[in-house]
């Protein structure tokens, strides 16, 4: 008798649970929409962060020919690639945001803002950087997104030794750090002039971690 009562109670519990589950399932259907499961906010892969875009004090041109407005003083930047982070560090800028594929040691204290190929623009906007540094090697097709973003986005090109030197010059001018840019150019040129024991051409390591190697011209 006890066993029969136990099985009957289990049957009642199962039937009651099934009715509750069926009711919830019905209420969650699209045509009813009276119940839904909370879904955490996903990182935004597009530059759709809300907020008004502040007018910059200066207009500068990045390496894709885009005109952007930046503040009179640029101190903090969010880098969207390992190379962009290295350029910022070379000019003495404070990197407040870095991609997850950039070693933390390359930008100590910077917050991770998603991978290079898919930045989290909501996380970047939360940092309120003076400037966002993008990399044409990864982000050349996203300039329309950048134009809509709350903060100015400066796109760098650095796929050759000549472009590396040009990027230092252009970024130095855009951020008011011409002297630091000149020192970084001189350092890279000295490195290229230093012969290697193996006789192979010297490569300037443009970015740490997932870096590209830029081969110095043989005529230097």
Phi and psi restraints in degrees (value plus and minus 20) as a CYANA .aco file:
   2 UNK   PHI     -82.1   -42.1
   2 UNK   PSI     -59.2   -19.2
   3 UNK   PHI     -86.0   -46.0
   3 UNK   PSI     -60.5   -20.5
   4 UNK   PHI     -85.4   -45.4
   4 UNK   PSI     -60.0   -20.0
   5 UNK   PHI     -85.2   -45.2
   5 UNK   PSI     -60.0   -20.0
   6 UNK   PHI     -82.9   -42.9
   6 UNK   PSI     -64.4   -24.4
   7 UNK   PHI     -86.8   -46.8
   7 UNK   PSI     -57.4   -17.4
   8 UNK   PHI     -85.3   -45.3
   8 UNK   PSI     -60.7   -20.7
   9 UNK   PHI     -83.7   -43.7
   9 UNK   PSI     -61.4   -21.4
  10 UNK   PHI     -81.2   -41.2
  10 UNK   PSI     -59.2   -19.2
  11 UNK   PHI     -83.8   -43.8
  11 UNK   PSI     -59.9   -19.9
  12 UNK   PHI     -85.5   -45.5
  12 UNK   PSI     -63.5   -23.5
  13 UNK   PHI     -81.5   -41.5
  13 UNK   PSI     -63.6   -23.6
  14 UNK   PHI     -83.9   -43.9
  14 UNK   PSI     -62.4   -22.4
  15 UNK   PHI     -85.7   -45.7
  15 UNK   PSI     -62.6   -22.6
  16 UNK   PHI     -84.1   -44.1
  16 UNK   PSI     -64.2   -24.2
  17 UNK   PHI     -81.3   -41.3
  17 UNK   PSI     -59.1   -19.1
  18 UNK   PHI     -84.0   -44.0
  18 UNK   PSI     -59.6   -19.6
  19 UNK   PHI     -85.6   -45.6
  19 UNK   PSI     -62.4   -22.4
  20 UNK   PHI     -82.7   -42.7
  20 UNK   PSI     -65.4   -25.4
  21 UNK   PHI     -82.1   -42.1
  21 UNK   PSI     -60.9   -20.9
  22 UNK   PHI     -84.6   -44.6
  22 UNK   PSI     -59.8   -19.8
  23 UNK   PHI     -83.8   -43.8
  23 UNK   PSI     -65.2   -25.2
  24 UNK   PHI     -82.6   -42.6
  24 UNK   PSI     -62.5   -22.5
  25 UNK   PHI     -79.5   -39.5
  25 UNK   PSI     -62.3   -22.3
  26 UNK   PHI     -85.9   -45.9
  26 UNK   PSI     -63.6   -23.6
  27 UNK   PHI     -86.3   -46.3
  27 UNK   PSI     -45.0    -5.0
  28 UNK   PHI    -106.7   -66.7
  28 UNK   PSI     -24.2    15.8
  29 UNK   PHI     -83.1   -43.1
  29 UNK   PSI     131.4   171.4
  30 UNK   PHI     -78.6   -38.6
  30 UNK   PSI     -58.9   -18.9
  31 UNK   PHI     -91.3   -51.3
  31 UNK   PSI     -37.5     2.5
  32 UNK   PHI    -122.6   -82.6
  32 UNK   PSI     -75.9   -35.9
  33 UNK   PHI      43.1    83.1
  33 UNK   PSI       8.7    48.7
  34 UNK   PHI    -110.1   -70.1
  34 UNK   PSI     -27.5    12.5
  35 UNK   PHI    -166.2  -126.2
  35 UNK   PSI     124.3   164.3
  36 UNK   PHI    -173.4  -133.4
  36 UNK   PSI     133.1   173.1
  37 UNK   PHI    -108.4   -68.4
  37 UNK   PSI     109.9   149.9
  38 UNK   PHI     -83.2   -43.2
  38 UNK   PSI     114.6   154.6
  39 UNK   PHI    -137.1   -97.1
  39 UNK   PSI     105.5   145.5
  40 UNK   PHI     -83.6   -43.6
  40 UNK   PSI     130.0   170.0
  41 UNK   PHI     -84.6   -44.6
  41 UNK   PSI     112.0   152.0
  42 UNK   PHI    -109.1   -69.1
  42 UNK   PSI     131.2   171.2
  43 UNK   PHI     -78.1   -38.1
  43 UNK   PSI     119.3   159.3
  44 UNK   PHI    -104.6   -64.6
  44 UNK   PSI      98.5   138.5
  45 UNK   PHI    -103.1   -63.1
  45 UNK   PSI     -24.1    15.9
  46 UNK   PHI    -142.5  -102.5
  46 UNK   PSI     139.4   179.4
  47 UNK   PHI    -100.5   -60.5
  47 UNK   PSI      51.3    91.3
  48 UNK   PHI    -135.2   -95.2
  48 UNK   PSI       0.7    40.7
  49 UNK   PHI     -83.6   -43.6
  49 UNK   PSI     118.6   158.6
  50 UNK   PHI     -98.5   -58.5
  50 UNK   PSI     141.6   181.6
  51 UNK   PHI     107.5   147.5
  51 UNK   PSI     132.5   172.5
  52 UNK   PHI    -100.6   -60.6
  52 UNK   PSI     124.8   164.8
  53 UNK   PHI    -109.0   -69.0
  53 UNK   PSI      96.1   136.1
  54 UNK   PHI     -92.1   -52.1
  54 UNK   PSI     119.7   159.7
  55 UNK   PHI     -93.3   -53.3
  55 UNK   PSI     111.5   151.5
  56 UNK   PHI    -101.7   -61.7
  56 UNK   PSI     140.9   180.9
  57 UNK   PHI    -101.8   -61.8
  57 UNK   PSI     -41.6    -1.6
  58 UNK   PHI    -153.3  -113.3
  58 UNK   PSI     131.4   171.4
  59 UNK   PHI    -129.1   -89.1
  59 UNK   PSI     105.0   145.0
  60 UNK   PHI    -145.3  -105.3
  60 UNK   PSI     143.0   183.0
  61 UNK   PHI    -136.8   -96.8
  61 UNK   PSI     107.0   147.0
  62 UNK   PHI    -104.8   -64.8
  62 UNK   PSI    -192.3  -152.3
  63 UNK   PHI    -103.2   -63.2
  63 UNK   PSI     -15.0    25.0
  64 UNK   PHI    -127.5   -87.5
  64 UNK   PSI     -16.9    23.1
  65 UNK   PHI      69.4   109.4
  65 UNK   PSI     -14.5    25.5
  66 UNK   PHI     -99.0   -59.0
  66 UNK   PSI     116.9   156.9
  67 UNK   PHI    -113.0   -73.0
  67 UNK   PSI     107.3   147.3
  68 UNK   PHI    -150.7  -110.7
  68 UNK   PSI     136.7   176.7
  69 UNK   PHI    -123.8   -83.8
  69 UNK   PSI     109.3   149.3
  70 UNK   PHI    -145.4  -105.4
  70 UNK   PSI     140.5   180.5
  71 UNK   PHI     -90.2   -50.2
  71 UNK   PSI     145.9   185.9
  72 UNK   PHI     -80.4   -40.4
  72 UNK   PSI     -54.3   -14.3
  73 UNK   PHI    -143.2  -103.2
  73 UNK   PSI     110.4   150.4
  74 UNK   PHI    -135.3   -95.3
  74 UNK   PSI      95.2   135.2
  75 UNK   PHI    -137.5   -97.5
  75 UNK   PSI     -62.5   -22.5
  76 UNK   PHI    -130.3   -90.3
  76 UNK   PSI     120.7   160.7
  77 UNK   PHI    -155.5  -115.5
  77 UNK   PSI     133.0   173.0
  78 UNK   PHI    -131.3   -91.3
  78 UNK   PSI     100.2   140.2
  79 UNK   PHI    -114.0   -74.0
  79 UNK   PSI     115.4   155.4
  80 UNK   PHI    -118.8   -78.8
  80 UNK   PSI     -20.4    19.6
  81 UNK   PHI    -170.3  -130.3
  81 UNK   PSI     142.0   182.0
  82 UNK   PHI     -78.3   -38.3
  82 UNK   PSI     -60.6   -20.6
  83 UNK   PHI     -84.6   -44.6
  83 UNK   PSI     -61.6   -21.6
  84 UNK   PHI     -81.1   -41.1
  84 UNK   PSI     -59.2   -19.2
  85 UNK   PHI     -83.3   -43.3
  85 UNK   PSI     -60.5   -20.5
  86 UNK   PHI     -86.2   -46.2
  86 UNK   PSI     -59.8   -19.8
  87 UNK   PHI     -82.0   -42.0
  87 UNK   PSI     -62.3   -22.3
  88 UNK   PHI     -82.7   -42.7
  88 UNK   PSI     -64.8   -24.8
  89 UNK   PHI     -83.9   -43.9
  89 UNK   PSI     -60.1   -20.1
  90 UNK   PHI     -80.9   -40.9
  90 UNK   PSI     -49.2    -9.2
  91 UNK   PHI    -115.3   -75.3
  91 UNK   PSI     -16.9    23.1
  92 UNK   PHI      59.3    99.3
  92 UNK   PSI      -1.5    38.5
  93 UNK   PHI    -102.2   -62.2
  93 UNK   PSI     131.5   171.5
  94 UNK   PHI    -107.3   -67.3
  94 UNK   PSI      97.4   137.4
  95 UNK   PHI    -107.5   -67.5
  95 UNK   PSI      91.8   131.8
  96 UNK   PHI    -118.6   -78.6
  96 UNK   PSI     -37.3     2.7
  97 UNK   PHI    -157.6  -117.6
  97 UNK   PSI     117.4   157.4
  98 UNK   PHI    -159.1  -119.1
  98 UNK   PSI     133.2   173.2
  99 UNK   PHI     -91.2   -51.2
  99 UNK   PSI     136.4   176.4
 100 UNK   PHI     -85.9   -45.9
 100 UNK   PSI     -40.8    -0.8
 101 UNK   PHI    -111.1   -71.1
 101 UNK   PSI      -5.9    34.1
 102 UNK   PHI    -123.1   -83.1
 102 UNK   PSI     108.3   148.3
 103 UNK   PHI     -76.9   -36.9
 103 UNK   PSI     118.1   158.1
 104 UNK   PHI     -79.6   -39.6
 104 UNK   PSI     -51.3   -11.3
 105 UNK   PHI     -85.3   -45.3
 105 UNK   PSI     -43.1    -3.1
 106 UNK   PHI     -96.2   -56.2
 106 UNK   PSI     -41.0    -1.0
 107 UNK   PHI    -165.9  -125.9
 107 UNK   PSI      53.8    93.8
 108 UNK   PHI     -77.0   -37.0
 108 UNK   PSI     113.4   153.4
 109 UNK   PHI      66.5   106.5
 109 UNK   PSI     -29.3    10.7
 110 UNK   PHI     -94.7   -54.7
 110 UNK   PSI     123.3   163.3
 111 UNK   PHI    -103.2   -63.2
 111 UNK   PSI     121.1   161.1
 112 UNK   PHI     -93.8   -53.8
 112 UNK   PSI     114.1   154.1
 113 UNK   PHI    -148.4  -108.4
 113 UNK   PSI      21.9    61.9
 114 UNK   PHI      68.4   108.4
 114 UNK   PSI     147.9   187.9
 115 UNK   PHI     -91.1   -51.1
 115 UNK   PSI     143.1   183.1
 116 UNK   PHI     -76.8   -36.8
 116 UNK   PSI     -63.9   -23.9
 117 UNK   PHI     -97.4   -57.4
 117 UNK   PSI     -33.7     6.3
 118 UNK   PHI    -166.4  -126.4
 118 UNK   PSI      54.7    94.7
 119 UNK   PHI     -85.0   -45.0
 119 UNK   PSI     129.2   169.2
 120 UNK   PHI    -113.4   -73.4
 120 UNK   PSI      78.9   118.9
 121 UNK   PHI     -90.4   -50.4
 121 UNK   PSI     -46.5    -6.5
 122 UNK   PHI     -85.1   -45.1
 122 UNK   PSI     -61.4   -21.4
 123 UNK   PHI     -86.9   -46.9
 123 UNK   PSI     -56.9   -16.9
 124 UNK   PHI     -86.7   -46.7
 124 UNK   PSI     -63.8   -23.8
 125 UNK   PHI     -82.7   -42.7
 125 UNK   PSI     -53.8   -13.8
 126 UNK   PHI     -84.6   -44.6
 126 UNK   PSI     -42.0    -2.0
 127 UNK   PHI    -103.6   -63.6
 127 UNK   PSI     -34.9     5.1
 128 UNK   PHI      28.7    68.7
 128 UNK   PSI      36.2    76.2
 129 UNK   PHI     -94.1   -54.1
 129 UNK   PSI     135.1   175.1
 130 UNK   PHI     -88.7   -48.7
 130 UNK   PSI     -49.5    -9.5
 131 UNK   PHI    -174.2  -134.2
 131 UNK   PSI     125.8   165.8
 132 UNK   PHI    -130.5   -90.5
 132 UNK   PSI     110.2   150.2
 133 UNK   PHI    -125.0   -85.0
 133 UNK   PSI      96.3   136.3
 134 UNK   PHI    -125.4   -85.4
 134 UNK   PSI     147.0   187.0
 135 UNK   PHI    -143.2  -103.2
 135 UNK   PSI      99.7   139.7
 136 UNK   PHI     -79.7   -39.7
 136 UNK   PSI     -46.6    -6.6
 137 UNK   PHI     -83.3   -43.3
 137 UNK   PSI     -45.9    -5.9
 138 UNK   PHI    -136.2   -96.2
 138 UNK   PSI     -46.6    -6.6
 139 UNK   PHI    -141.9  -101.9
 139 UNK   PSI      -3.9    36.1
 140 UNK   PHI     -81.1   -41.1
 140 UNK   PSI     -48.9    -8.9
 141 UNK   PHI    -108.6   -68.6
 141 UNK   PSI     -11.6    28.4
 142 UNK   PHI    -135.1   -95.1
 142 UNK   PSI       0.2    40.2
 143 UNK   PHI     -84.3   -44.3
 143 UNK   PSI     -51.0   -11.0
 144 UNK   PHI     -86.1   -46.1
 144 UNK   PSI     -58.8   -18.8
 145 UNK   PHI     -81.7   -41.7
 145 UNK   PSI     -63.2   -23.2
 146 UNK   PHI     -83.0   -43.0
 146 UNK   PSI     -57.0   -17.0
 147 UNK   PHI     -85.3   -45.3
 147 UNK   PSI     -44.9    -4.9
 148 UNK   PHI    -112.1   -72.1
 148 UNK   PSI     -28.2    11.8
 149 UNK   PHI     -93.1   -53.1
 149 UNK   PSI     131.7   171.7
 150 UNK   PHI     -84.0   -44.0
 150 UNK   PSI     -54.0   -14.0
 151 UNK   PHI    -129.7   -89.7
 151 UNK   PSI     128.9   168.9
 152 UNK   PHI     -86.1   -46.1
 152 UNK   PSI     117.4   157.4
 153 UNK   PHI    -136.9   -96.9
 153 UNK   PSI      99.7   139.7
 154 UNK   PHI    -123.4   -83.4
 154 UNK   PSI     101.0   141.0
 155 UNK   PHI    -116.9   -76.9
 155 UNK   PSI     106.2   146.2
 156 UNK   PHI    -119.0   -79.0
 156 UNK   PSI     132.2   172.2
 157 UNK   PHI    -144.7  -104.7
 157 UNK   PSI     105.4   145.4
 158 UNK   PHI    -170.2  -130.2
 158 UNK   PSI      41.4    81.4
 159 UNK   PHI    -122.6   -82.6
 159 UNK   PSI     -17.0    23.0
 160 UNK   PHI    -169.0  -129.0
 160 UNK   PSI     146.9   186.9
 161 UNK   PHI     -79.7   -39.7
 161 UNK   PSI     -63.4   -23.4
 162 UNK   PHI     -81.8   -41.8
 162 UNK   PSI     -61.7   -21.7
 163 UNK   PHI     -88.2   -48.2
 163 UNK   PSI     -52.6   -12.6
 164 UNK   PHI     -82.2   -42.2
 164 UNK   PSI     -67.6   -27.6
 165 UNK   PHI     -83.0   -43.0
 165 UNK   PSI     -60.6   -20.6
 166 UNK   PHI     -85.7   -45.7
 166 UNK   PSI     -58.7   -18.7
 167 UNK   PHI     -83.6   -43.6
 167 UNK   PSI     -60.2   -20.2
 168 UNK   PHI     -82.1   -42.1
 168 UNK   PSI     -62.1   -22.1
 169 UNK   PHI     -84.9   -44.9
 169 UNK   PSI     -69.8   -29.8
 170 UNK   PHI     -86.7   -46.7
 170 UNK   PSI     -64.2   -24.2
 171 UNK   PHI     -88.1   -48.1
 171 UNK   PSI     -57.2   -17.2
 172 UNK   PHI     -80.4   -40.4
 172 UNK   PSI     -61.3   -21.3
 173 UNK   PHI     -88.0   -48.0
 173 UNK   PSI     -58.2   -18.2
 174 UNK   PHI     -89.0   -49.0
 174 UNK   PSI     -49.6    -9.6
 175 UNK   PHI    -123.7   -83.7
 175 UNK   PSI     -17.4    22.6
 176 UNK   PHI      52.8    92.8
 176 UNK   PSI       9.3    49.3
 177 UNK   PHI    -144.9  -104.9
 177 UNK   PSI      34.6    74.6
 178 UNK   PHI     -84.3   -44.3
 178 UNK   PSI     -59.0   -19.0
 179 UNK   PHI     -86.0   -46.0
 179 UNK   PSI     -62.9   -22.9
 180 UNK   PHI     -84.5   -44.5
 180 UNK   PSI     -56.5   -16.5
 181 UNK   PHI     -85.6   -45.6
 181 UNK   PSI     -61.6   -21.6
 182 UNK   PHI     -84.0   -44.0
 182 UNK   PSI     -60.0   -20.0
 183 UNK   PHI     -85.8   -45.8
 183 UNK   PSI     -59.4   -19.4
 184 UNK   PHI     -87.6   -47.6
 184 UNK   PSI     -58.8   -18.8
 185 UNK   PHI     -83.0   -43.0
 185 UNK   PSI     -64.9   -24.9
 186 UNK   PHI     -82.7   -42.7
 186 UNK   PSI     -59.8   -19.8
 187 UNK   PHI     -84.3   -44.3
 187 UNK   PSI     -61.7   -21.7
 188 UNK   PHI     -88.2   -48.2
 188 UNK   PSI     -56.4   -16.4
 189 UNK   PHI     -87.4   -47.4
 189 UNK   PSI     -61.0   -21.0
 190 UNK   PHI     -81.8   -41.8
 190 UNK   PSI     -58.6   -18.6
 191 UNK   PHI     -84.9   -44.9
 191 UNK   PSI     -57.2   -17.2
 192 UNK   PHI     -88.8   -48.8
 192 UNK   PSI     -50.1   -10.1
 193 UNK   PHI    -100.1   -60.1
 193 UNK   PSI     -31.6     8.4
 194 UNK   PHI    -101.3   -61.3
 194 UNK   PSI      95.0   135.0
 195 UNK   PHI     -90.4   -50.4
 195 UNK   PSI     129.2   169.2
 196 UNK   PHI    -119.1   -79.1
 196 UNK   PSI     128.9   168.9
 197 UNK   PHI     -82.7   -42.7
 197 UNK   PSI     -49.1    -9.1
 198 UNK   PHI     -97.7   -57.7
 198 UNK   PSI     -33.6     6.4
 199 UNK   PHI      66.2   106.2
 199 UNK   PSI     -25.6    14.4
 200 UNK   PHI     -96.2   -56.2
 200 UNK   PSI     134.0   174.0
 201 UNK   PHI     -84.5   -44.5
 201 UNK   PSI     125.0   165.0
 202 UNK   PHI     -94.1   -54.1
 202 UNK   PSI     116.3   156.3
 203 UNK   PHI    -130.5   -90.5
 203 UNK   PSI     109.8   149.8
 204 UNK   PHI    -107.5   -67.5
 204 UNK   PSI      99.1   139.1
 205 UNK   PHI     -93.8   -53.8
 205 UNK   PSI      82.0   122.0
 206 UNK   PHI     -90.8   -50.8
 206 UNK   PSI     -54.2   -14.2
 207 UNK   PHI    -166.0  -126.0
 207 UNK   PSI     126.0   166.0
 208 UNK   PHI     -97.8   -57.8
 208 UNK   PSI     143.9   183.9
 209 UNK   PHI      49.9    89.9
 209 UNK   PSI    -132.7   -92.7
 210 UNK   PHI    -101.8   -61.8
 210 UNK   PSI      44.9    84.9
 211 UNK   PHI    -114.4   -74.4
 211 UNK   PSI     140.8   180.8
 212 UNK   PHI    -123.9   -83.9
 212 UNK   PSI     127.3   167.3
 213 UNK   PHI    -124.1   -84.1
 213 UNK   PSI     105.3   145.3
 214 UNK   PHI    -121.4   -81.4
 214 UNK   PSI      98.4   138.4
 215 UNK   PHI    -101.4   -61.4
 215 UNK   PSI     107.8   147.8
 216 UNK   PHI     -90.3   -50.3
 216 UNK   PSI     126.2   166.2
 217 UNK   PHI     -81.6   -41.6
 217 UNK   PSI     124.7   164.7
 218 UNK   PHI     -92.8   -52.8
 218 UNK   PSI     -37.3     2.7
 219 UNK   PHI    -101.1   -61.1
 219 UNK   PSI     -25.8    14.2
